């Protein structure tokens, strides 16, 4: 799985990546740092409400475009997304 992920990151150039904070093989923060290191897309991270302030500081420092705290509504998602996506 790690080789496949590395290959995708190396060959794809997405404008935006939406990632969960907690994932089985790496965190959303790890993914953000990896994308930043290779000069790729910015990430919009969604995270659990526990540890929100700490996570927000870490994500901001690593270059996240925004953080959406779970649980969230479609309206909240649209509001946050509209601040980071331009037409």
Secondary structure, 3 states (H helix, E strand, C coil): CHHHHHHHHHHCCCCEEEEECECCCCEHHHHHHHHHHCCCCEEEEEECCCCHHHHHHHHHHHCCCEEEECCCCHHHHHHHHHHHCCC
